[in-house]
Amino acid sequence: MACVPSGNNPSGKESNVEHSAIALFLLLSIGPLYSQQPSATDAQIAMGIARTADQFQGRIRYYYQGYAYPAGQLDSILAVTRQQLLDSLPRDAAPLRAYILENFPASIPNVPHNKQIDMRVCGPYLASANDVLSTLKSVNAYRLDLIVDSSPAGAVFELTPVAGDKLARASRGTLTNVWRGIYNYTVVKDGEKTINGTINLVREKGNLLRCTFVHSSSTSTPLPCELVAAQ
């Protein structure tokens, strides 16, 4: 049984994809998905991602016909597609680039290039690739102004992306033009237990990171911060 990826049938027309990407951005900009408004750079990134997604479907269209094929063919398609996604982003978008490198498969591991594969082998990897593409296409703005706040106030926030520069801000404050990606955070305040956690600014909605401390004398463990929509 050959590998048949999930998803809609591709249109194969890049011009229609670009127009659709622009229309999608206009639609999302008036909705509640994210508070940040898309910029011209966001629209350019969105068009590149939409084009890459369309080309990916075109490259695997052959396999819809039920043919078996060596793993190396899919490895090549995955690697080219991942590189195209990276090329769609500015160099300073390190957290978002890291998200793609971590989540979009570049190959099927531990499978020789000449081995014939079917859906049992490649299905999860194609599903992961399509999931990343769909997620990136659904994002409104690829950067956001992230508000940090704590209770009690007066904390020091430290956000560290998987790749890129460390961000720090005393509570309450706003970190402007933060690229979406995955961040580890540490929130510190004298007399309170330190809060540590991770936020995924690609998949999670919201632009306010709200943290509630537990006093150092308490036996309770502080909960992770919440990412919510700012009021």
Phi and psi in degrees as a GROMACS rama.xvg file:
@    title "Ramachandran Plot"
@    xaxis  label "Phi"
@    yaxis  label "Psi"
@TYPE xy
-77.4727  162.952  ALA-2
-79.6301  117.394  CYS-3
-113.287  110.19  VAL-4
-71.8502  156.207  PRO-5
-83.8389  168.583  SER-6
116.933  172.071  GLY-7
-78.2906  157.915  ASN-8
-66.2821  134.673  ASN-9
-72.9173  151.407  PRO-10
-84.9678  -32.1072  SER-11
78.4271  7.99431  GLY-12
-117.726  105.993  LYS-13
-67.0325  -33.516  GLU-14
-64.9916  -39.1861  SER-15
-65.9776  -35.3716  ASN-16
-64.1819  -43.1938  VAL-17
-63.1064  -43.1742  GLU-18
-65.149  -38.8201  HIS-19
-65.7303  -37.3076  SER-20
-63.2299  -41.5929  ALA-21
-64.7559  -43.881  ILE-22
-63.5209  -38.1875  ALA-23
-63.8281  -41.1291  LEU-24
-64.07  -39.0034  PHE-25
-64.9254  -37.628  LEU-26
-68.8574  -46.6068  LEU-27
-68.6382  -26.429  LEU-28
-66.8893  -17.5976  SER-29
-103.257  1.17719  ILE-30
-101.253  176.405  GLY-31
-91.0269  7.48355  PRO-32
-59.0179  -47.9351  LEU-33
-139.433  149.587  TYR-34
-80.4021  -25.1959  SER-35
-75.5738  138.392  GLN-36
-87.302  141.28  GLN-37
-67.7727  145.465  PRO-38
-105.832  178.898  SER-39
-62.4372  -37.367  ALA-40
-63.6394  -40.8354  THR-41
-59.6667  -42.5597  ASP-42
-63.8573  -38.7811  ALA-43
-66.2712  -42.5266  GLN-44
-62.3161  -44.1456  ILE-45
-60.6139  -40.3831  ALA-46
-65.7066  -39.3087  MET-47
-64.8791  -41.618  GLY-48
-67.3859  -42.1053  ILE-49
-63.7004  -40.2367  ALA-50
-64.0292  -43.3114  ARG-51
-62.6062  -42.389  THR-52
-62.2932  -40.9452  ALA-53
-65.3051  -42.8081  ASP-54
-67.1478  -34.7962  GLN-55
-61.0877  -46.1732  PHE-56
-62.7306  -37.0658  GLN-57
-64.8312  -37.3111  GLY-58
-69.462  -31.1618  ARG-59
-97.2299  4.75044  ILE-60
-59.5304  -34.7882  ARG-61
-54.7321  -37.007  TYR-62
-78.1981  -10.6426  TYR-63
-63.5476  -21.5349  TYR-64
-81.6701  -2.42979  GLN-65
91.9064  16.1704  GLY-66
-85.3121  143.671  TYR-67
-80.3829  157.147  ALA-68
-158.1  156.739  TYR-69
-71.4664  149.88  PRO-70
-59.8625  -30.9629  ALA-71
-59.1253  -30.7053  GLY-72
-65.0777  -44.7561  GLN-73
-70.2208  -37.7413  LEU-74
-55.071  -43.8732  ASP-75
-63.9483  -42.8294  SER-76
-63.0793  -44.8518  ILE-77
-63.6566  -43.8265  LEU-78
-64.8185  -42.8145  ALA-79
-64.3524  -42.8493  VAL-80
-65.5726  -42.5884  THR-81
-62.6587  -40.7425  ARG-82
-65.8249  -36.6787  GLN-83
-63.101  -39.786  GLN-84
-61.1361  -44.409  LEU-85
-63.7519  -37.9774  LEU-86
-69.3144  -18.3422  ASP-87
-76.6756  -12.5599  SER-88
-107.104  146.47  LEU-89
-64.403  157.757  PRO-90
-63.2751  -30.1455  ARG-91
-79.5765  -1.48549  ASP-92
-85.6658  48.8544  ALA-93
-57.8074  -43.7486  ALA-94
-62.7346  -38.4426  PRO-95
-72.6435  -36.8263  LEU-96
-62.375  -40.9547  ARG-97
-64.117  -37.0848  ALA-98
-60.1744  -43.4353  TYR-99
-65.6122  -45.2866  ILE-100
-60.8246  -35.0281  LEU-101
-79.2486  -31.6711  GLU-102
-109.919  -23.4325  ASN-103
-94.1813  119.441  PHE-104
-68.399  136.655  PRO-105
-95.7044  -12.2026  ALA-106
-169.55  172.641  SER-107
-95.9085  111.396  ILE-108
-70.1535  149.935  PRO-109
61.4144  26.3714  ASN-110
-125.733  121.003  VAL-111
-58.1726  145.78  PRO-112
-58.6039  -32.0206  HIS-113
-91.9128  2.79997  ASN-114
-77.6289  133.667  LYS-115
-73.6276  133.81  GLN-116
-124.66  160.377  ILE-117
-136.254  -170.248  ASP-118
-63.1609  -29.26  MET-119
-63.8933  -28.6136  ARG-120
-92.7602  -49.7466  VAL-121
-93.1312  -13.182  CYS-122
-53.108  -49.9156  GLY-123
-62.299  -32.1303  PRO-124
-75.4579  -38.185  TYR-125
-67.0295  -37.5837  LEU-126
-63.3311  -40.915  ALA-127
-64.3928  -42.8429  SER-128
-62.5421  -46.3013  ALA-129
-66.0838  -33.7782  ASN-130
-66.3131  -43.2326  ASP-131
-63.9963  -43.8773  VAL-132
-61.912  -44.0943  LEU-133
-64.5901  -41.0059  SER-134
-63.815  -45.8952  THR-135
-65.495  -34.7371  LEU-136
-70.5962  -26.7436  LYS-137
-85.542  -10.6098  SER-138
-70.9201  139.655  VAL-139
-78.5903  -82.936  ASN-140
-99.9079  138.053  ALA-141
-84.8636  -5.22858  TYR-142
-129.656  156.02  ARG-143
-146.282  159.613  LEU-144
-91.7758  109.048  ASP-145
-95.7411  119.656  LEU-146
-89.9846  134.968  ILE-147
-116.969  138.263  VAL-148
-151.17  151.755  ASP-149
-141.298  159.659  SER-150
-132.32  116.421  SER-151
-64.3745  160.421  PRO-152
-74.9602  174.47  ALA-153
93.8119  18.4116  GLY-154
-83.7959  165.223  ALA-155
-112.289  121.515  VAL-156
-97.4678  138.067  PHE-157
-130.551  115.678  GLU-158
-109.335  129.503  LEU-159
-125.349  110.973  THR-160
-72.2105  162.339  PRO-161
-58.0361  -36.0531  VAL-162
-141.136  137.658  ALA-163
121.279  -176.169  GLY-164
-81.6369  147.713  ASP-165
-70.6711  141.727  LYS-166
-113.429  140.309  LEU-167
-141.322  143.989  ALA-168
-159.993  134.589  ARG-169
-75.4878  149.972  ALA-170
-76.8775  144.786  SER-171
-91.4356  143.839  ARG-172
-157.96  178.441  GLY-173
-127.924  128.783  THR-174
-95.9175  116.333  LEU-175
-92.3936  148.242  THR-176
52.6519  48.4665  ASN-177
-82.2093  123.826  VAL-178
-68.5299  141.633  TRP-179
-67.8479  147.562  ARG-180
165.631  -166.481  GLY-181
-105.352  128.925  ILE-182
-125.462  139.311  TYR-183
-92.6073  145.025  ASN-184
-133.143  151.499  TYR-185
-132.45  130.216  THR-186
-122.807  122.808  VAL-187
-125.881  139.249  VAL-188
-152.796  136.419  LYS-189
-56.9312  134.293  ASP-190
84.0082  -1.65521  GLY-191
-123.331  154.733  GLU-192
-73.5684  136.297  LYS-193
-64.9731  139.375  THR-194
-106.684  129.157  ILE-195
-124.668  147.04  ASN-196
-175.211  -173.574  GLY-197
-135.421  138.338  THR-198
-124.66  143.339  ILE-199
-108.316  100.401  ASN-200
-81.4516  3.43294  LEU-201
-89.5798  -46.777  VAL-202
-95.9592  -31.8089  ARG-203
-83.3741  140.168  GLU-204
-89.5919  151.418  LYS-205
122.115  161.868  GLY-206
-137.843  12.2939  ASN-207
-125.419  117.189  LEU-208
-94.6182  107.971  LEU-209
-111.723  124.597  ARG-210
-123.122  139.673  CYS-211
-119.885  120.103  THR-212
-79.1621  160.285  PHE-213
-118.49  130.432  VAL-214
-60.4253  146.227  HIS-215
-61.2037  -22.6196  SER-216
-83.0759  -9.7848  SER-217
-78.5946  152.145  SER-218
-86.7338  -6.03193  THR-219
-78.0212  155.056  SER-220
-99.4358  131.416  THR-221
-64.6414  142.4  PRO-222
-80.7939  157.069  LEU-223
-61.1869  156.064  PRO-224
-68.0846  156.639  CYS-225
-102.447  138.618  GLU-226
-103.221  111.693  LEU-227
-130.567  170.559  VAL-228
-79.2131  131.678  ALA-229
-66.9507  141.376  ALA-230
